[in-house]
């Protein structure tokens, strides 16, 4: 087995595995199934300008659902993106 190199970043590691066969570095016969219940996708902060009225309306909706308005906005965006992607597949 070859030795897995040390990586300086997640991007460097991702690039490495895109171009190398893991079977040369790991003995998959010894592998065990893993459970990662708390794994969350990577996030990136963005700056988004919205009209104050839109933010206030979003806060009202979020308050009715007892969730932070930023979380509700992420849900709304995710749902709309899925709907748009599904509509373009037809």
Beta strands, then each sheet from edge to edge (+ up, - down):
end
